[in-house]
Amino acid sequence: MVQPKFAVGQSVEFLPSRMDMHVPRGLYTIVRQLPVESSERQYRVKNASDGHERIMRESQLAPGNGAWDRPRAAAVNAAKTSR
């Protein structure tokens, strides 16, 4: 069995796809590792800013170091101002 990539209590960042634009960006905390029922591990995560809990796939998460979000946010802001 494959070991989980993230531990309970670990901070992670959400890596959105085009289909996930309604989900808030930012830091989340791993609340629980869910049983493996499909081909990909899932986690129950809690948003650090609004407190809502969600279930996310492992491929949607990255370690919570904040590095990926800054360039993406700059690109999104640039696209909004160019319209």
KEVEX-382551 format. One record per residue (C-alpha): residue in three letters; x negated, y, z. Coordinates in steps of 0.001 Angstrom, whole numbers, padded with zeros to 6 digits, always signed. Layout:
AlaXYZ...
This chain:
Met+000000+000000+000000Val-001274+003476-000894Gln-002094+005735+002042Pro-000200+009032+002310Lys-002015+012120+001053Phe-000615+014377+003798Ala-000206+013922+007564Val+002640+015011+009830Gly+001983+018559+011029Gln-000253+019433+008062Ser+000334+022703+006190Val+000944+022323+002465Glu+001890+024550-000430Phe+004673+023851-002890Leu+003606+023458-006536Pro+006758+024421-008475Ser+007660+023227-011931Arg+010050+025016-014273Met+012901+023037-012747Asp+012033+024191-009206Met+012271+027953-009627His+015041+028200-006996Val+012857+026690-004247Pro+010962+029260-002157Arg+007195+029354-002597Gly+004761+029535+000279Leu+003600+027346+003104Tyr+005475+024308+004326Thr+004717+021957+007207Ile+004986+018185+006861Val+007729+017110+009284Arg+007956+013435+008360Gln+006554+010900+005908Leu+009507+009139+004316Pro+009582+005427+003510Val+008398+004635-000009Glu+011514+003859-002041Ser+010338+004852-005513Ser+007033+005076-007327Glu+006050+008258-005486Arg+005776+009049-001778Gln+008122+011708-000410Tyr+007888+013985+002603Arg+010328+015989+004683Val+008875+019500+004828Lys+009841+022679+006657Asn+009375+026135+005137Ala+007130+028247+007364Ser+009013+031484+006681Asp+012722+030540+006598Gly+012716+027302+008609His+014735+025291+006068Glu+013806+021655+005615Arg+013598+019930+002238Ile+012430+016643+000777Met+009554+016946-001694Arg+007517+014496-003722Glu+003784+014190-003101Ser+003041+015537-006602Gln+004847+018779-005695Leu+002489+019516-002795Ala-001098+020700-002366Pro-003177+021249+000773Gly-002170+024562+002350Asn-005236+026675+001715Gly-003467+029476-000183Ala-005885+029374-003118Trp-003456+028321-005875Asp-000729+030853-005100Arg-002588+034130-005681Pro-003422+033676-009390Arg+000058+032297-010136Ala+001775+035177-008323Ala-000306+037697-010279Ala+000661+035999-013563Val+004362+035945-012647Asn+004300+039632-011656Ala+002508+040544-014896Ala+005111+038667-016941Lys+007963+040457-015150Thr+006495+043926-015789Ser+005823+043239-019473Arg+009507+042548-020253
